[in-house]
Amino acid sequence: MTNNATTTHETEIQVDPKVPLVRITREFDAPPAKVFRAHADADLFAKWCGPRDLENRIDHFDCTTGGSWRYVAVRGDEEYGFHGSFHEVRENELIVQTFCFEGMPDGVALEKLVFEDLGDGRTRLVATSLVDSFEDRDAFVSSGMESGVVEGYEQLDELLASQG
């Protein structure tokens, strides 16, 4: 049996050489329903998304097909706004959404999150982000996205483990 408190998983981040896309793959020691809920429930999402030194303030979060979302990440006096729309939401399986950093409003990403049941209470999450250009993709990757994703998923591991 896996000890959730000590298991660590690598976050794999790949850039596609032919398409301006970033693919993030990560496994979690929790069933798809719990991992999905942590992405779809505003209160849970705010607890784990992004680097540890940011606090997330949810403006609105309607994780349903046709819904929208907006949150502000806060660090001291700094605030970073993000917003998007949910294109397709299938409980415990799929979230397709747009993602926009309000500091770069022309740089909208189309994101697809697939929650794959690995059995034995485990999930593989594959998240792809497609942007308009290779320049936008490279700016996205060089912005510190990697450390934020890795820290966020570490916090998600902690949250999932605490939920029993």
ZAKEZA-445386 format. One record per residue (C-alpha): residue number from 1; residue in one letter; x, y, z. Coordinates in steps of 0.001 Angstrom, whole numbers, plus 500000, padded with zeros to 6 digits. Layout:
# residues N
<NUM; 'A'; <X; Y; Z>>;
...
END
This chain:
# residues 164
<1; 'M'; <500000; 500000; 500000>>;
<2; 'T'; <501237; 503474; 499166>>;
<3; 'N'; <501886; 505946; 501977>>;
<4; 'N'; <500356; 509164; 500632>>;
<5; 'A'; <502305; 511380; 503011>>;
<6; 'T'; <505699; 510327; 501667>>;
<7; 'T'; <505038; 509460; 498021>>;
<8; 'T'; <506358; 511998; 495570>>;
<9; 'H'; <505703; 512126; 491855>>;
<10; 'E'; <507643; 513919; 489175>>;
<11; 'T'; <505918; 516642; 487209>>;
<12; 'E'; <506813; 516210; 483557>>;
<13; 'I'; <506684; 519388; 481446>>;
<14; 'Q'; <507180; 519047; 477693>>;
<15; 'V'; <507163; 521593; 474896>>;
<16; 'D'; <506103; 520385; 471468>>;
<17; 'P'; <508660; 521206; 468737>>;
<18; 'K'; <505993; 521435; 465998>>;
<19; 'V'; <503066; 523122; 467759>>;
<20; 'P'; <503089; 525989; 470330>>;
<21; 'L'; <501930; 523660; 473083>>;
<22; 'V'; <503006; 522768; 476614>>;
<23; 'R'; <502068; 519344; 478018>>;
<24; 'I'; <502191; 518694; 481776>>;
<25; 'T'; <501830; 515141; 483074>>;
<26; 'R'; <501537; 514290; 486763>>;
<27; 'E'; <500302; 511309; 488770>>;
<28; 'F'; <498440; 511597; 492058>>;
<29; 'D'; <497744; 509086; 494830>>;
<30; 'A'; <494023; 509832; 494778>>;
<31; 'P'; <491116; 508704; 492601>>;
<32; 'P'; <489985; 510869; 489662>>;
<33; 'A'; <486922; 512124; 491571>>;
<34; 'K'; <489119; 513722; 494254>>;
<35; 'V'; <491642; 515190; 491805>>;
<36; 'F'; <488833; 516532; 489610>>;
<37; 'R'; <487032; 518054; 492616>>;
<38; 'A'; <490241; 519864; 493630>>;
<39; 'H'; <490218; 521492; 490172>>;
<40; 'A'; <486466; 522171; 490023>>;
<41; 'D'; <485734; 523414; 493559>>;
<42; 'A'; <486752; 527061; 493969>>;
<43; 'D'; <487677; 526772; 497657>>;
<44; 'L'; <489890; 523735; 497067>>;
<45; 'F'; <491443; 525213; 493906>>;
<46; 'A'; <492435; 528364; 495803>>;
<47; 'K'; <494320; 526270; 498377>>;
<48; 'W'; <496729; 524559; 495992>>;
<49; 'C'; <497077; 526486; 492716>>;
<50; 'G'; <500433; 528161; 492118>>;
<51; 'P'; <503537; 528829; 494171>>;
<52; 'R'; <503419; 528525; 497963>>;
<53; 'D'; <504141; 532233; 498460>>;
<54; 'L'; <500953; 533297; 496640>>;
<55; 'E'; <497461; 533483; 498082>>;
<56; 'N'; <494560; 533030; 495674>>;
<57; 'R'; <491431; 535171; 495923>>;
<58; 'I'; <488535; 533770; 493867>>;
<59; 'D'; <486376; 536362; 492114>>;
<60; 'H'; <484041; 533804; 490518>>;
<61; 'F'; <484377; 530143; 489589>>;
<62; 'D'; <481607; 528288; 487733>>;
<63; 'C'; <483231; 525017; 486668>>;
<64; 'T'; <480441; 523888; 484357>>;
<65; 'T'; <480222; 523711; 480572>>;
<66; 'G'; <479759; 527337; 479485>>;
<67; 'G'; <480833; 528722; 482868>>;
<68; 'S'; <483664; 531120; 483589>>;
<69; 'W'; <486247; 531831; 486238>>;
<70; 'R'; <488495; 534588; 487565>>;
<71; 'Y'; <490956; 534680; 490415>>;
<72; 'V'; <493687; 536975; 491661>>;
<73; 'A'; <496980; 535651; 492995>>;
<74; 'V'; <498341; 537905; 495740>>;
<75; 'R'; <501887; 538235; 497083>>;
<76; 'G'; <502278; 541163; 499462>>;
<77; 'D'; <501262; 544282; 497505>>;
<78; 'E'; <501461; 542471; 494150>>;
<79; 'E'; <498330; 541138; 492459>>;
<80; 'Y'; <498128; 538962; 489337>>;
<81; 'G'; <494725; 538432; 487716>>;
<82; 'F'; <493739; 535399; 485647>>;
<83; 'H'; <490462; 534563; 483939>>;
<84; 'G'; <488898; 532192; 481441>>;
<85; 'S'; <485876; 530245; 480291>>;
<86; 'F'; <484993; 526593; 480693>>;
<87; 'H'; <484281; 525178; 477237>>;
<88; 'E'; <483557; 521582; 478268>>;
<89; 'V'; <483411; 519991; 481720>>;
<90; 'R'; <482835; 516256; 482230>>;
<91; 'E'; <482890; 515290; 485885>>;
<92; 'N'; <485933; 513238; 486895>>;
<93; 'E'; <487130; 513049; 483256>>;
<94; 'L'; <487790; 516322; 481453>>;
<95; 'I'; <488039; 520104; 481715>>;
<96; 'V'; <488547; 522201; 478574>>;
<97; 'Q'; <489010; 525900; 479319>>;
<98; 'T'; <490630; 529099; 478221>>;
<99; 'F'; <493316; 530688; 480383>>;
<100; 'C'; <494391; 534321; 480280>>;
<101; 'F'; <496933; 536165; 482424>>;
<102; 'E'; <495482; 539662; 482632>>;
<103; 'G'; <498978; 541168; 482423>>;
<104; 'M'; <499132; 539822; 478847>>;
<105; 'P'; <495486; 539966; 477697>>;
<106; 'D'; <496244; 538995; 474083>>;
<107; 'G'; <497898; 535738; 475163>>;
<108; 'V'; <494967; 533370; 475589>>;
<109; 'A'; <495688; 529645; 475999>>;
<110; 'L'; <493321; 526786; 475262>>;
<111; 'E'; <493769; 524193; 478008>>;
<112; 'K'; <492659; 520584; 478179>>;
<113; 'L'; <492884; 518643; 481453>>;
<114; 'V'; <492346; 514892; 481204>>;
<115; 'F'; <491884; 512885; 484422>>;
<116; 'E'; <492931; 509265; 483755>>;
<117; 'D'; <491987; 506530; 486235>>;
<118; 'L'; <495073; 504369; 486844>>;
<119; 'G'; <493249; 502051; 489255>>;
<120; 'D'; <494162; 501459; 492899>>;
<121; 'G'; <492957; 504973; 493808>>;
<122; 'R'; <495475; 506713; 491521>>;
<123; 'T'; <495088; 509310; 488765>>;
<124; 'R'; <497223; 510575; 485919>>;
<125; 'L'; <496509; 514182; 484972>>;
<126; 'V'; <497568; 515295; 481502>>;
<127; 'A'; <497192; 519046; 480958>>;
<128; 'T'; <497905; 520634; 477593>>;
<129; 'S'; <498074; 524381; 476938>>;
<130; 'L'; <497956; 525570; 473342>>;
<131; 'V'; <498881; 529195; 472595>>;
<132; 'D'; <499020; 531359; 469448>>;
<133; 'S'; <502748; 531324; 468801>>;
<134; 'F'; <506033; 529727; 469769>>;
<135; 'E'; <507063; 533101; 471234>>;
<136; 'D'; <504014; 533109; 473514>>;
<137; 'R'; <504674; 529507; 474513>>;
<138; 'D'; <508329; 530193; 475299>>;
<139; 'A'; <507387; 533314; 477296>>;
<140; 'F'; <504848; 531218; 479221>>;
<141; 'V'; <507474; 528574; 480039>>;
<142; 'S'; <510187; 531099; 480959>>;
<143; 'S'; <507818; 533095; 483222>>;
<144; 'G'; <508427; 530790; 486170>>;
<145; 'M'; <505497; 528569; 485218>>;
<146; 'E'; <507487; 525413; 485985>>;
<147; 'S'; <508177; 526225; 489639>>;
<148; 'G'; <504577; 527366; 490117>>;
<149; 'V'; <503222; 524152; 488606>>;
<150; 'V'; <505559; 521919; 490629>>;
<151; 'E'; <504828; 523737; 493908>>;
<152; 'G'; <501114; 523803; 493142>>;
<153; 'Y'; <501017; 520053; 492553>>;
<154; 'E'; <502999; 519455; 495766>>;
<155; 'Q'; <500319; 521460; 497588>>;
<156; 'L'; <497635; 519459; 495768>>;
<157; 'D'; <499288; 516231; 497002>>;
<158; 'E'; <499120; 517593; 500563>>;
<159; 'L'; <495480; 518630; 500157>>;
<160; 'L'; <494464; 515248; 498713>>;
<161; 'A'; <496284; 513392; 501511>>;
<162; 'S'; <494581; 515526; 504174>>;
<163; 'Q'; <491141; 514671; 502777>>;
<164; 'G'; <491664; 511004; 503619>>;
END
